[in-house]
Amino acid sequence: MIKYTAAQFREMSVPAIEAIIARRIYEAGMIFESLENAGMIVGNGYGIAQQLVDHSVKVFRERWKGVSHVYNSRDVTRKEGM
């Protein structure tokens, strides 16, 4: 699994970040498909994985600050308006 740096994320578009989130959550969520196939859960494991993806992307969109809000660690010590 690729570990992205903060600088790499800053260079990405929102759709590219959403695709990374979706892919990673989907891969993790497919455990439900395995549990379904093992007879350990009721329902559609693939559908559960898709729901997790949808919810994760929704949370990202709700919390996205936008490019104008990206700052580095020195910015937190600056006073507003300066």
MMTF fields as JSON, N, C-alpha, C and O atoms, coordinates in Angstrom:
{
  "mmtfVersion": "1.0.0",
  "mmtfProducer": "UNKNOWN",
  "numBonds": 327,
  "numAtoms": 328,
  "numGroups": 82,
  "numChains": 1,
  "numModels": 1,
  "chainsPerModel": [1],
  "groupsPerChain": [82],
  "chainIdList": ["A"],
  "bondAtomList": [4, 2, 8, 6, 12, 10, 16, 14, 20, 18, 24, 22, 28, 26, 32, 30, 36, 34, 40, 38, 44, 42, 48, 46, 52, 50, 56, 54, 60, 58, 64, 62, 68, 66, 72, 70, 76, 74, 80, 78, 84, 82, 88, 86, 92, 90, 96, 94, 100, 98, 104, 102, 108, 106, 112, 110, 116, 114, 120, 118, 124, 122, 128, 126, 132, 130, 136, 134, 140, 138, 144, 142, 148, 146, 152, 150, 156, 154, 160, 158, 164, 162, 168, 166, 172, 170, 176, 174, 180, 178, 184, 182, 188, 186, 192, 190, 196, 194, 200, 198, 204, 202, 208, 206, 212, 210, 216, 214, 220, 218, 224, 222, 228, 226, 232, 230, 236, 234, 240, 238, 244, 242, 248, 246, 252, 250, 256, 254, 260, 258, 264, 262, 268, 266, 272, 270, 276, 274, 280, 278, 284, 282, 288, 286, 292, 290, 296, 294, 300, 298, 304, 302, 308, 306, 312, 310, 316, 314, 320, 318, 324, 322],
  "bondOrderList": [1, 1, 1, 1, 1, 1, 1, 1, 1, 1, 1, 1, 1, 1, 1, 1, 1, 1, 1, 1, 1, 1, 1, 1, 1, 1, 1, 1, 1, 1, 1, 1, 1, 1, 1, 1, 1, 1, 1, 1, 1, 1, 1, 1, 1, 1, 1, 1, 1, 1, 1, 1, 1, 1, 1, 1, 1, 1, 1, 1, 1, 1, 1, 1, 1, 1, 1, 1, 1, 1, 1, 1, 1, 1, 1, 1, 1, 1, 1, 1, 1],
  "groupList": [{"groupName": "MET", "atomNameList": ["N", "CA", "C", "O"], "elementList": ["N", "C", "C", "O"], "formalChargeList": [0, 0, 0, 0], "bondAtomList": [1, 0, 2, 1, 3, 2], "bondOrderList": [1, 1, 2], "singleLetterCode": "M", "chemCompType": "L-PEPTIDE LINKING"}, {"groupName": "ILE", "atomNameList": ["N", "CA", "C", "O"], "elementList": ["N", "C", "C", "O"], "formalChargeList": [0, 0, 0, 0], "bondAtomList": [1, 0, 2, 1, 3, 2], "bondOrderList": [1, 1, 2], "singleLetterCode": "I", "chemCompType": "L-PEPTIDE LINKING"}, {"groupName": "LYS", "atomNameList": ["N", "CA", "C", "O"], "elementList": ["N", "C", "C", "O"], "formalChargeList": [0, 0, 0, 0], "bondAtomList": [1, 0, 2, 1, 3, 2], "bondOrderList": [1, 1, 2], "singleLetterCode": "K", "chemCompType": "L-PEPTIDE LINKING"}, {"groupName": "TYR", "atomNameList": ["N", "CA", "C", "O"], "elementList": ["N", "C", "C", "O"], "formalChargeList": [0, 0, 0, 0], "bondAtomList": [1, 0, 2, 1, 3, 2], "bondOrderList": [1, 1, 2], "singleLetterCode": "Y", "chemCompType": "L-PEPTIDE LINKING"}, {"groupName": "THR", "atomNameList": ["N", "CA", "C", "O"], "elementList": ["N", "C", "C", "O"], "formalChargeList": [0, 0, 0, 0], "bondAtomList": [1, 0, 2, 1, 3, 2], "bondOrderList": [1, 1, 2], "singleLetterCode": "T", "chemCompType": "L-PEPTIDE LINKING"}, {"groupName": "ALA", "atomNameList": ["N", "CA", "C", "O"], "elementList": ["N", "C", "C", "O"], "formalChargeList": [0, 0, 0, 0], "bondAtomList": [1, 0, 2, 1, 3, 2], "bondOrderList": [1, 1, 2], "singleLetterCode": "A", "chemCompType": "L-PEPTIDE LINKING"}, {"groupName": "GLN", "atomNameList": ["N", "CA", "C", "O"], "elementList": ["N", "C", "C", "O"], "formalChargeList": [0, 0, 0, 0], "bondAtomList": [1, 0, 2, 1, 3, 2], "bondOrderList": [1, 1, 2], "singleLetterCode": "Q", "chemCompType": "L-PEPTIDE LINKING"}, {"groupName": "PHE", "atomNameList": ["N", "CA", "C", "O"], "elementList": ["N", "C", "C", "O"], "formalChargeList": [0, 0, 0, 0], "bondAtomList": [1, 0, 2, 1, 3, 2], "bondOrderList": [1, 1, 2], "singleLetterCode": "F", "chemCompType": "L-PEPTIDE LINKING"}, {"groupName": "ARG", "atomNameList": ["N", "CA", "C", "O"], "elementList": ["N", "C", "C", "O"], "formalChargeList": [0, 0, 0, 0], "bondAtomList": [1, 0, 2, 1, 3, 2], "bondOrderList": [1, 1, 2], "singleLetterCode": "R", "chemCompType": "L-PEPTIDE LINKING"}, {"groupName": "GLU", "atomNameList": ["N", "CA", "C", "O"], "elementList": ["N", "C", "C", "O"], "formalChargeList": [0, 0, 0, 0], "bondAtomList": [1, 0, 2, 1, 3, 2], "bondOrderList": [1, 1, 2], "singleLetterCode": "E", "chemCompType": "L-PEPTIDE LINKING"}, {"groupName": "SER", "atomNameList": ["N", "CA", "C", "O"], "elementList": ["N", "C", "C", "O"], "formalChargeList": [0, 0, 0, 0], "bondAtomList": [1, 0, 2, 1, 3, 2], "bondOrderList": [1, 1, 2], "singleLetterCode": "S", "chemCompType": "L-PEPTIDE LINKING"}, {"groupName": "VAL", "atomNameList": ["N", "CA", "C", "O"], "elementList": ["N", "C", "C", "O"], "formalChargeList": [0, 0, 0, 0], "bondAtomList": [1, 0, 2, 1, 3, 2], "bondOrderList": [1, 1, 2], "singleLetterCode": "V", "chemCompType": "L-PEPTIDE LINKING"}, {"groupName": "PRO", "atomNameList": ["N", "CA", "C", "O"], "elementList": ["N", "C", "C", "O"], "formalChargeList": [0, 0, 0, 0], "bondAtomList": [1, 0, 2, 1, 3, 2], "bondOrderList": [1, 1, 2], "singleLetterCode": "P", "chemCompType": "L-PEPTIDE LINKING"}, {"groupName": "GLY", "atomNameList": ["N", "CA", "C", "O"], "elementList": ["N", "C", "C", "O"], "formalChargeList": [0, 0, 0, 0], "bondAtomList": [1, 0, 2, 1, 3, 2], "bondOrderList": [1, 1, 2], "singleLetterCode": "G", "chemCompType": "PEPTIDE LINKING"}, {"groupName": "LEU", "atomNameList": ["N", "CA", "C", "O"], "elementList": ["N", "C", "C", "O"], "formalChargeList": [0, 0, 0, 0], "bondAtomList": [1, 0, 2, 1, 3, 2], "bondOrderList": [1, 1, 2], "singleLetterCode": "L", "chemCompType": "L-PEPTIDE LINKING"}, {"groupName": "ASN", "atomNameList": ["N", "CA", "C", "O"], "elementList": ["N", "C", "C", "O"], "formalChargeList": [0, 0, 0, 0], "bondAtomList": [1, 0, 2, 1, 3, 2], "bondOrderList": [1, 1, 2], "singleLetterCode": "N", "chemCompType": "L-PEPTIDE LINKING"}, {"groupName": "ASP", "atomNameList": ["N", "CA", "C", "O"], "elementList": ["N", "C", "C", "O"], "formalChargeList": [0, 0, 0, 0], "bondAtomList": [1, 0, 2, 1, 3, 2], "bondOrderList": [1, 1, 2], "singleLetterCode": "D", "chemCompType": "L-PEPTIDE LINKING"}, {"groupName": "HIS", "atomNameList": ["N", "CA", "C", "O"], "elementList": ["N", "C", "C", "O"], "formalChargeList": [0, 0, 0, 0], "bondAtomList": [1, 0, 2, 1, 3, 2], "bondOrderList": [1, 1, 2], "singleLetterCode": "H", "chemCompType": "L-PEPTIDE LINKING"}, {"groupName": "TRP", "atomNameList": ["N", "CA", "C", "O"], "elementList": ["N", "C", "C", "O"], "formalChargeList": [0, 0, 0, 0], "bondAtomList": [1, 0, 2, 1, 3, 2], "bondOrderList": [1, 1, 2], "singleLetterCode": "W", "chemCompType": "L-PEPTIDE LINKING"}],
  "groupTypeList": [0, 1, 2, 3, 4, 5, 5, 6, 7, 8, 9, 0, 10, 11, 12, 5, 1, 9, 5, 1, 1, 5, 8, 8, 1, 3, 9, 5, 13, 0, 1, 7, 9, 10, 14, 9, 15, 5, 13, 0, 1, 11, 13, 15, 13, 3, 13, 1, 5, 6, 6, 14, 11, 16, 17, 10, 11, 2, 11, 7, 8, 9, 8, 18, 2, 13, 11, 10, 17, 11, 3, 15, 10, 8, 16, 11, 4, 8, 2, 9, 13, 0],
  "groupIdList": [1, 2, 3, 4, 5, 6, 7, 8, 9, 10, 11, 12, 13, 14, 15, 16, 17, 18, 19, 20, 21, 22, 23, 24, 25, 26, 27, 28, 29, 30, 31, 32, 33, 34, 35, 36, 37, 38, 39, 40, 41, 42, 43, 44, 45, 46, 47, 48, 49, 50, 51, 52, 53, 54, 55, 56, 57, 58, 59, 60, 61, 62, 63, 64, 65, 66, 67, 68, 69, 70, 71, 72, 73, 74, 75, 76, 77, 78, 79, 80, 81, 82],
  "secStructList": [7, 7, 7, 7, 7, 2, 2, 2, 2, 2, 2, 1, 7, 2, 2, 2, 2, 2, 2, 2, 2, 2, 2, 2, 2, 2, 2, 2, 2, 6, 2, 2, 2, 2, 2, 2, 2, 6, 6, 7, 1, 1, 1, 7, 2, 2, 2, 2, 2, 2, 2, 2, 2, 2, 2, 2, 2, 2, 2, 2, 2, 2, 2, 7, 7, 7, 4, 4, 4, 7, 7, 7, 4, 4, 4, 4, 4, 1, 7, 6, 6, 7],
  "xCoordList": [0.843, 0.0, 0.896, 1.862, 0.56, 1.315, 0.936, -0.245, 1.932, 1.686, 1.971, 3.098, 0.958, 1.091, 1.547, 1.144, 2.387, 2.833, 1.838, 1.008, 1.936, 1.082, 1.3, 0.347, 2.553, 2.858, 2.199, 1.693, 2.204, 1.569, 0.058, -0.533, -0.559, -1.999, -2.32, -3.328, -1.488, -1.735, -1.716, -2.364, -0.984, -0.886, -2.029, -2.188, -2.829, -3.896, -5.196, -5.46, -5.99, -7.33, -8.251, -7.938, -9.373, -10.355, -10.808, -10.871, -11.13, -11.52, -10.423, -10.727, -9.164, -8.075, -8.014, -7.795, -8.207, -8.22, -9.419, -9.3, -10.571, -11.767, -11.539, -11.988, -10.848, -10.571, -9.672, -9.867, -8.7, -7.826, -8.629, -8.507, -9.454, -10.294, -11.19, -11.281, -11.85, -12.775, -12.076, -12.584, -10.922, -10.198, -9.775, -9.939, -9.24, -8.762, -9.913, -9.806, -10.992, -12.146, -12.799, -13.213, -12.889, -13.461, -12.648, -13.208, -11.325, -10.469, -10.675, -10.768, -10.744, -10.965, -12.376, -12.576, -13.342, -14.735, -15.047, -16.05, -14.218, -14.486, -14.36, -14.677, -13.908, -13.934, -15.372, -15.598, -16.346, -17.746, -18.163, -18.986, -17.605, -17.863, -17.341, -18.008, -16.154, -15.587, -16.427, -16.658, -16.881, -17.73, -19.067, -19.595, -19.605, -20.845, -20.619, -21.414, -19.534, -19.23, -18.966, -19.196, -18.485, -18.242, -19.513, -19.499, -20.618, -21.876, -21.942, -22.758, -21.099, -21.007, -21.843, -22.108, -22.259, -23.139, -24.288, -24.197, -25.359, -26.517, -26.436, -26.098, -26.735, -26.75, -25.698, -25.016, -25.596, -24.715, -23.404, -23.374, -22.344, -21.055, -20.519, -19.948, -20.707, -20.277, -21.036, -20.456, -22.329, -23.157, -22.713, -22.737, -22.309, -21.805, -20.533, -20.375, -19.63, -18.395, -18.707, -18.072, -19.68, -20.068, -20.648, -20.38, -21.442, -21.998, -20.896, -20.958, -19.89, -18.758, -18.023, -17.626, -17.845, -17.189, -18.005, -17.468, -19.286, -20.153, -20.109, -20.004, -20.19, -20.177, -18.824, -18.783, -17.743, -16.404, -16.171, -15.624, -16.58, -16.425, -17.316, -16.918, -18.511, -19.416, -18.773, -18.807, -18.192, -17.532, -16.381, -16.215, -15.588, -14.496, -15.034, -14.496, -16.09, -16.65, -17.172, -17.011, -17.796, -18.317, -17.201, -17.39, -16.055, -14.958, -13.885, -12.954, -14.008, -13.02, -12.969, -13.993, -11.791, -11.602, -11.314, -11.519, -10.861, -10.519, -9.066, -8.419, -8.576, -7.17, -6.776, -5.661, -7.661, -7.311, -7.059, -6.477, -7.482, -7.293, -6.077, -5.811, -5.348, -4.161, -3.069, -2.79, -2.46, -1.405, -0.334, -0.543, 0.806, 1.862, 1.931, 1.218, 2.777, 2.81, 3.155, 2.751, 3.886, 4.224, 3.0, 2.955, 1.998, 0.818, 0.007, -0.666, 0.056, -0.766, -0.261, -0.993, 0.964, 1.506, 1.263, 1.491, 0.807, 0.53, -0.8, -1.724, -0.905, -2.149, -3.036, -2.54, -4.352, -5.273, -5.069, -4.819, -5.18, -5.059, -3.634, -3.422, -2.662, -1.268, -0.666, 0.506],
  "yCoordList": [-1.168, 0.0, 1.242, 1.332, 2.164, 3.408, 4.314, 4.491, 4.88, 5.884, 7.249, 7.533, 8.078, 9.392, 10.409, 10.354, 11.328, 12.408, 13.56, 13.613, 14.477, 15.667, 16.443, 16.94, 16.548, 17.272, 16.604, 17.287, 15.28, 14.575, 14.817, 15.038, 14.774, 15.036, 16.453, 16.667, 17.424, 18.81, 18.985, 19.888, 18.136, 18.22, 17.514, 17.67, 16.74, 15.943, 16.728, 17.652, 16.333, 16.883, 16.184, 15.107, 16.807, 16.195, 14.84, 13.886, 14.707, 13.388, 12.326, 11.158, 12.726, 11.761, 11.297, 10.115, 12.219, 11.844, 10.953, 9.963, 11.302, 10.475, 9.059, 8.089, 8.94, 7.616, 6.799, 5.592, 7.438, 6.734, 6.265, 5.117, 7.159, 6.791, 5.62, 4.64, 5.724, 4.682, 3.337, 2.309, 3.345, 2.089, 1.439, 0.233, 2.233, 1.681, 1.172, 0.103, 1.912, 1.496, 0.261, -0.65, 0.232, -0.932, -2.19, -3.239, -2.076, -3.24, -3.739, -4.944, -2.806, -3.199, -3.752, -4.719, -3.135, -3.551, -4.906, -5.519, -5.389, -6.685, -7.842, -8.982, -7.564, -8.598, -9.07, -10.226, -8.177, -8.565, -9.579, -10.455, -9.465, -10.457, -11.829, -12.845, -11.846, -13.109, -13.672, -14.88, -12.808, -13.264, -13.8, -14.78, -13.15, -13.642, -15.019, -15.934, -15.166, -16.446, -17.553, -18.728, -17.176, -18.155, -18.473, -19.311, -17.803, -18.041, -17.402, -17.8, -16.425, -15.832, -14.562, -14.141, -13.951, -12.788, -12.967, -13.73, -12.252, -12.243, -10.993, -9.921, -11.114, -9.946, -10.025, -11.034, -8.937, -8.853, -8.178, -6.966, -8.939, -8.412, -7.349, -6.35, -7.57, -6.58, -5.278, -4.196, -5.385, -4.197, -3.426, -2.196, -4.154, -3.495, -2.721, -1.579, -3.33, -2.655, -1.377, -0.346, -1.441, -0.268, 0.822, 2.006, 0.423, 1.405, 2.106, 3.314, 1.342, 1.933, 2.942, 4.008, 2.599, 3.519, 4.798, 5.899, 4.651, 5.818, 6.722, 7.943, 6.115, 6.893, 7.595, 8.757, 6.907, 7.483, 8.677, 9.693, 8.558, 9.67, 10.839, 11.999, 10.531, 11.577, 12.324, 13.554, 11.591, 12.218, 13.106, 14.223, 12.614, 13.428, 14.734, 15.805, 14.651, 15.851, 16.828, 18.04, 16.311, 17.171, 17.886, 18.999, 17.249, 17.805, 18.502, 19.087, 18.444, 19.048, 20.555, 21.236, 21.058, 22.489, 23.262, 24.475, 22.612, 23.284, 23.709, 23.792, 23.972, 24.294, 25.528, 25.591, 26.509, 27.752, 27.538, 28.401, 26.42, 26.143, 25.265, 24.943, 24.879, 24.051, 24.937, 26.012, 24.494, 25.273, 24.343, 23.138, 24.919, 24.1, 24.378, 25.244, 23.653, 23.721, 25.118, 25.467, 25.923, 27.28, 28.169, 29.127, 27.876, 28.727, 28.734, 29.722, 27.676, 27.614, 28.574, 28.876, 29.053, 29.982, 31.429, 32.327, 31.676, 33.053, 33.524, 32.727, 34.799, 35.37, 35.713, 36.027, 35.646, 35.989, 37.434, 38.319, 37.652, 38.986, 39.459, 40.582, 38.654, 39.074, 38.433, 38.66],
  "zCoordList": [0.0, 0.0, 0.0, 0.758, -0.843, -0.944, 0.22, 0.521, 0.865, 1.896, 1.283, 0.88, 1.217, 0.613, 1.655, 2.817, 1.22, 2.092, 2.003, 1.096, 2.955, 2.924, 1.636, 1.037, 1.209, -0.034, -1.237, -2.127, -1.269, -2.385, -2.393, -3.45, -1.217, -1.158, -1.609, -2.283, -1.255, -1.647, -3.165, -3.694, -3.856, -5.312, -6.025, -7.236, -5.297, -5.906, -6.019, -5.25, -6.994, -7.122, -6.129, -5.622, -5.863, -4.965, -5.502, -4.726, -6.804, -7.31, -7.127, -6.884, -7.241, -7.05, -5.598, -5.332, -4.663, -3.239, -2.947, -2.224, -3.507, -3.313, -3.841, -3.231, -4.963, -5.535, -4.612, -4.468, -3.992, -3.05, -1.844, -1.416, -1.299, -0.159, -0.532, 0.207, -1.68, -2.11, -2.271, -1.822, -2.906, -3.145, -1.825, -1.64, -0.926, 0.345, 1.21, 1.811, 1.279, 2.082, 1.464, 2.181, 0.148, -0.535, -0.236, 0.084, -0.343, -0.062, 1.366, 1.603, 2.312, 3.708, 3.901, 4.636, 3.242, 3.394, 2.805, 3.173, 1.902, 1.289, 2.283, 1.943, 3.49, 4.532, 4.75, 5.106, 4.537, 4.684, 3.624, 3.891, 2.436, 1.385, 1.823, 1.632, 2.406, 2.899, 4.035, 4.101, 4.924, 6.034, 5.521, 6.046, 4.494, 3.88, 3.271, 3.483, 2.513, 1.873, 2.884, 2.6, 4.064, 5.125, 5.903, 6.804, 5.556, 6.246, 7.619, 8.45, 7.865, 9.199, 9.364, 10.49, 8.253, 8.327, 7.347, 6.385, 7.611, 6.733, 5.882, 6.384, 4.629, 3.76, 2.675, 2.497, 1.968, 0.82, 1.241, 1.455, 1.358, 1.777, 0.837, 1.274, -0.466, -1.454, -1.255, -1.333, -0.998, -0.764, 0.469, 0.484, 1.501, 2.712, 2.385, 2.817, 1.63, 1.242, 0.464, 0.686, -0.445, -1.218, -0.315, -0.519, 0.681, 1.61, 2.398, 2.627, 2.809, 3.526, 2.653, 3.122, 1.382, 0.446, 0.317, 0.438, 0.074, -0.102, 1.127, 1.008, 2.298, 3.533, 3.726, 4.13, 3.443, 3.629, 2.71, 3.137, 1.464, 0.523, 0.957, 0.853, 1.439, 1.933, 3.106, 3.152, 4.042, 5.197, 4.723, 5.214, 3.77, 3.228, 2.656, 2.939, 1.856, 1.234, 2.281, 2.133, 3.336, 4.397, 5.157, 5.648, 5.249, 6.043, 5.208, 5.761, 3.894, 3.008, 3.242, 3.189, 3.498, 3.752, 2.479, 2.437, 1.479, 0.244, 0.236, 1.28, -0.932, -1.107, -0.311, 0.208, -0.203, 0.478, 1.968, 2.624, 2.5, 3.92, 4.208, 5.366, 3.184, 3.393, 3.967, 3.435, 5.04, 5.663, 6.188, 6.333, 6.467, 7.056, 8.553, 9.061, 9.246, 10.707, 11.223, 12.331, 10.458, 10.91, 10.934, 11.705, 10.102, 10.027, 11.32, 11.616, 12.078, 13.29, 14.364, 15.307, 14.243, 15.239, 14.849, 15.658, 13.631, 13.183, 13.725, 13.888, 14.003, 14.491, 13.291, 12.209, 13.499, 12.419, 11.981, 12.799, 10.691, 10.134, 9.948, 9.491, 10.281, 10.132, 8.923, 8.623]
}
